[in-house]
Each structure stands twice: as structure tokens, then as C-alpha cells.
Amino acid sequence: MEKDRLDPWGQSAVKDYARLQEEFGIEPVAPLIPRFKRPSAHLSRGIDFGQRDLVRILDAVDHNKPFAVMSGIKPDLAFHLGNKMTADDMVYFQSLSKKATVFYSIADVEAYTDNGLSFKETAKTAIRNVADMLALGLDAERTIAYKQSEEMRVMRLSTIFSRGVTNNMLRAIYGERQIGLYLSALVQAGDILMPQLPDLGGPKPVLVPVGADQDPHVRLARDLAAKYGSEFSFVPPSAIYHRLELALNGGSKMSKRTPESGFTLDDSSIEASRRILNSFTGGRDTVEEQRRLGGRADICPVYDLYRFHFASDEAHVQTVYDECTQGTRLCGDCKREAAGLARKFLDEHRRKRDSMMDEAKDLLRRSRDYLLSKGRE
């Protein structure tokens, strides 16, 4: 049986999450949910499906100990819905404790090596992306936001790590790649492990919320944490993984590389509505078949919009699912409702984001000054 291929830079999709967990040693989240006092929508709806050493983060929350939440997003384009899912997890885990600090990496090195975008180009997008994060609920007072290309700790760690890996090791994790992507993978390992450096508080649990396709980066960072444990006393980073959203155009995964597969938080309400109304569904060929057999919500990207983003609560998600699979909900009606919810969200989000551009610039400035001051201590 062919194994799922996890490609953090491509169009890879996950067809079987149970098999993925077995192949790569990803543990299920479900047994740990009772430890959360107020589970997020991602947890309660089964969107966050897998984890590595999440118990370390829960122990830190329970005992009021410091921990970090660390993830990065490429500033190649506007936020898309997959970026929003990572941001939602970062915001949620930050909210669990006053001792939680978010490290948000603006992955401009990866944008350069993967997408060929200059650092000048990505600098403008980065400010808007930080404003997106703030509009989604990130607490700026407990956040350090930085550009990979400007943070010497990250670049220094990537150089140190380069002595601890071989071409065979990187090929085994990522497949055959250009050297630039291998370099960006080492830089991301530097991102993940930087919060544990002595001048940033020393060893501590670090949670990395990412999509399932980003697990190769987590495995590399965990391998390097073990390899350099005696030198840095790194705690192996923890991770929580969210499912990949089905593409509106019938593909297996939403992607920035395929605009019609989804929409961004910069797209107009009209454009987002158009893509939803023209999207693939899990509906039957005829109304009669839909009434008789019911729809197939589990393969429907419109149902994913409710479940992953726009349903008001768990009862709403369940209602959409039941009405679809029982044949009482028709696809046209379902699309129109989803489009209306998306329009409302996008209009409100853009209003919030646009009002936070100055705060985003201030956060980047304060983070840069803080990191520089720590480097001088």
C-alpha cells in the first residue's frame, strides 16, 4: 500500500488520517480533550486530530508554568483559510495561560526559497499578516513577531544544525529537493527551537500548531532537539495537527497555489461568494437522489466551511451534517447559507484588520527591540 506523502511545499493531501498517525507516530488528540476546561472548536469538532507530547503543554497550563506557542506563516500572499486555522490554534493555546508566549515567525526565507519572492516584497505582506493575526484575537502583549531573515538566533541555529544533518537524512524526510528548501527547513527548525535559548527564558515546552502536511518540519526539529540536547538542553517540541480542508474546486486540499480551491481573507465578499456558489459538493446528481440517499457531507468542501470556520456552534455543525446526510438539505440552499456566513466574517475581519495595521507595525517594532536587547544581555 502506498504511503501518504507529506509535502510541506506542495499539493499533498491526506486521504487516511488513521494511517498517517500510524506511519509517523502521531498520537490522537481525543484522549486528552477531557483535560481542557474549555475545548476549542477545533478540538470539539475533531479538526485538531493528532499531537506529539501535547501533555507537556497541558501540564504547564495546570501548574502555571511558562510555555511557548510557536508557528510561522509564509508572507507570500494574503492569509487563506488554512493560515486562519493555524492562527486560530495559536490564539486558543495562548489564551489558556498568562504564562504562554507566542513566537510568530514571518517565514520570509521560505517565501524566498519556495516562491522566489524578494524580502522587500514580503515585508509589505508581513505587516498585513500580523494585522490578520491580531484581528483573529492574538494578544500582542504576549507575542514576539519577527522575520526569519532578520533574526540572528534563528539563522545561527540553522547553521549549527547544518552540521548535524546529512543529505540522506533530509531526503528521507522531504524527498529530493533543491538546496534552498533544505536550507529553509533548517531555518524553520531554528524557529521552533529558538524560544528555548537561554536569553529567551531557557528550556521550556513549546507547542507547534500546524496542518498535517507540515509534520516533516516538526520531526526534523524534534530530531535536532535530541541531537543537540546535551549542548542546549532542548525539550523536544510538542505539536498539534489540524486536518487539511477540502478544496472548493473539487481538489483534495485548499492551496494558495490554486486560487479557485478556496479564498483568502483579502478576497472581496463577492468573490468569496462566487467561489462558494460555484464549488464542488458532496451532493447527489439529482434532487430525487439527494432526498432518497442523502448527501455526502464527509467529502463536501462546503460542509468543511461550516465545520472548520463559520458554524456558530456545535449544534449548528450537527444540524448541517444531519440535514445533508438525511436528504432534507439541498446543496444550493447549503451553499447560499455558507456564502452568507463567509461574507459576514470577511467584512468584519477586514474591518478589524484594517484598524490594526498600526498596532501590527508597533508589534513588529517592539519585538525587534526586545530581541535585540536580549541579545545584548
KACOR-V669206 format. One record per backbone hydrogen bond with DSSP energy under -1.0 kcal/mol. NH is the residue of the N-H (numbers start at 1). CO is the residue of the C=O. Records with the same first field share a line. If there is no record, write none. Layout:
# KACOR-V669206
NH: CO / CO
This chain:
# KACOR-V669206
10: 7
20: 16
21: 17
22: 18
23: 19
24: 20
25: 21
26: 21
27: 51
29: 49
32: 29
33: 30
35: 32
36: 33
44: 40
45: 41
46: 43
47: 42
48: 42
49: 241
50: 241
51: 27
52: 239
56: 53
58: 54
59: 55
60: 56
61: 57
62: 58
63: 59
64: 61
65: 60
67: 99
68: 205
69: 101
70: 207
71: 103
73: 105
76: 74
84: 80
85: 81
86: 82
87: 83
88: 84
89: 85
90: 86
91: 87
92: 88
93: 89
94: 90
95: 91
97: 94
100: 97
101: 67
102: 142
103: 69
104: 144
105: 71
106: 146
107: 73 / 105
108: 106
111: 107
112: 108
113: 109
114: 110
115: 111
116: 112
117: 111
122: 118
123: 119
125: 121
126: 122
127: 123
128: 124
129: 125
130: 126
131: 127
132: 128
133: 129
134: 130
135: 131
136: 132
137: 134
138: 133
142: 139
143: 140
144: 102
146: 104
148: 106
150: 147
155: 151
156: 152
157: 153
158: 154
159: 155
160: 156
161: 157
162: 158
163: 160
164: 161
170: 166
171: 167
172: 168
173: 169
174: 170
175: 171
182: 178
183: 179
184: 180
185: 181
186: 182
187: 183
188: 184
189: 185
190: 186
191: 187
192: 188
193: 189
194: 190
196: 193
197: 194
200: 197
201: 198
202: 197
207: 68
208: 238
210: 240
212: 242
214: 211
215: 212
217: 214
218: 214
219: 215
220: 216
221: 217
222: 218
223: 219
224: 220
225: 221
226: 222
227: 223
228: 224
229: 226
232: 228
233: 229
238: 206
239: 52
240: 208
241: 50
242: 210
243: 47
247: 251
248: 261
250: 247
254: 245
258: 255
261: 258
262: 259
265: 79
272: 268
273: 269
274: 270
275: 271
276: 272
277: 273
278: 274
279: 276
280: 248
290: 286
291: 287
292: 288
293: 289
294: 290
295: 324
296: 282
299: 296
300: 297
304: 300
305: 301
306: 302
307: 303
308: 304
309: 305
310: 305
311: 306
317: 313
318: 314
319: 315
320: 316
321: 317
322: 318
323: 319
324: 320
325: 321
326: 322
327: 324
328: 323
329: 323
334: 330
335: 331
336: 332
337: 333
338: 334
339: 335
340: 336
341: 337
342: 338
343: 339
344: 340
345: 341
346: 342
347: 343
348: 344
349: 345
350: 346
351: 347
352: 348
353: 349
354: 350
355: 351
356: 353
360: 356
361: 357
362: 358
363: 359
364: 360
365: 361
366: 362
367: 363
368: 364
369: 365
370: 366
371: 367
372: 368
373: 369
374: 370
375: 371
